[in-house]
């Protein structure tokens, strides 16, 4: 494995070594700064959506905070707006940091902005890649690949009546309620526009919320099981497929909203479902390569049910659950590998070598991370709950 690390580090050092780098949004920014520094980057300008900066070494990085908060969609739209038409402070910081305009730019994992102040964004997502995340059109991919999937109906949010969606919901309900997913024009990440519907009154509230924010609404059965995701990474020579990751989604009895609380690699699906998920992810990766010239990481999300894995969506970007692999194999800057692949650079190892390396590390080192939607709260009172041991 040492020779793989050396080959990978040599190629990444060739891309980032001696260069100034602008980190334009994203997560784990302090970690990215250190990874770039270890690869020989000159200095890094960090443009963060947060309202405060961590302690940092000014010889290694400069930190500029934009103070953009809110849901993922709000944050990302605010970031791209700020970068496409920089305010004087941001424009001045860019000129001072990189007066010649030669710096490399790494955007957030959602970014579809092609440039920042004339500097190309290395990991810019193509429009046709972004379009594949639409939850109201993804069923066409399952049909193209002849994949078993749950039935669904899609409605124009502006043109259809509430009654039409409710009638479809009654037909599609298999006993656990249904799920309404809205999409377009805002980003639907972290279950922002996904709701569980069980009653007519609940459906009315959900319809009012989604119809005002989304172009289309998909109705499908609520699938009883465990939400899981599997990542694929499209290389020039094939698709590396990783191990399944559980999406931690606590159920709310009094709310239609889903809480995406984070992800974890402690859950092992039955071997048949693991193989089913990984085989499908490889087929999806090859389909993405041939149809839209895709490169880099994508997620295949769905539910592990009693009848097998049922896919619900793909995300054509570096998914949040990749943190489980980052922490399982910290010596490899996986997020920067993603940047290099999207930018079309040879990273020095092939898809199968990379797959074997990451799968082995993640199987041997189990990780959990908390989702961005989870906020710390201060308890207002103590609650005592008795515990009864049923077996020892």
DABELCOR-V220260 format. One line per field, one symbol per residue. ss: DSSP state (H for helix, E for strand, C for the rest). phi: phi as a letter, one per 20 degrees, with the letter a starting at -180 (. if undefined). psi: psi as a letter, one per 40 degrees, with the letter a starting at -180 (. if undefined). A space follows every 10 residues. Layout:
ss=???
phi=???
psi=???
//
This chain:
ss=CHHHHHHHHH HHHHHHCCCC EEEECCCCHH HHHHHHHHCC CCCEEEEECC CCCCCCCCCC EEEEECCCCC CHHHHHHHHH HHHHCCCHHH HHHHHHHCCC CCCEEEECCC CCCCEECCEE ECCCCCHHHH HCCCCCCCHH HHHHCCCCCC CEEEEECCCC CHHHHHHHHH HHCCCCCEEE EEEEECCCCC CCCEEEECCH HHHHHHHHHH HCCEEEEEEE ECCCCEEEEE EEEEECCEEE ECCCEEEECC CCCCCCECCC CEEECCCCCC HHHHHHHHHH HHHHHHHHHH HHCCCEEEEE EEEEECCEEE EEEEECCCCH HHHHHHHHCC CCCHHHHHHH HHCCCCCCCC HHHHHHHHHH HHHHCCCEEE CCCCCCCCCC CCCCCCCCCC CC
phi=.fffffffff ffffedfmde cdeenodlff ffgfffffen ffbcddddff dbdffbeffd bcdcddmecp fgffffffff ffffcffgff fffffffcfe mefeddeffe fdefbclnef egdgefgfff gfeffecfff ffffelegbf fbcdcffeed eggfffffff fefdodnccd cebmeefddm mgddcedccf ffffffffff fecceccedb ffefqdfccc edcedfdqdf ceefcfeecf edfdbefede eqbbdffdfg gffgffffff ffffgfffff ecmfbnebdd dacedfeofc fcacceafff ffffegffcf fdfffffgff fffnefence ffffggffff fffececcce fffedfcefe aececfddee bd
psi=dddddddddd dddddeheii hhhgaaifdd ddddddddee icihhhhiei eiiihiheed ihhhhefhia iddddddddd ddddghiddd dddddddgde feiihhiiee hehdihfehi hdfhhidddd deeheeeddd ddddefhhii iiihihddei iddddddddd deheeeaihh hiiheihgif fdfhihhdid dddddddddd deeidihhhi ihhhahhiih iihhideahh haiihhhhgi ihdeieiihh eaiiedhhii dddddddddd dddddddddd defiiaiiih iahhideahh idiihgihid eeddddddge ehgddddddd ddefiheeii dddddddddd dddeghiiih idehiiihie iihhhihhhd i.
//
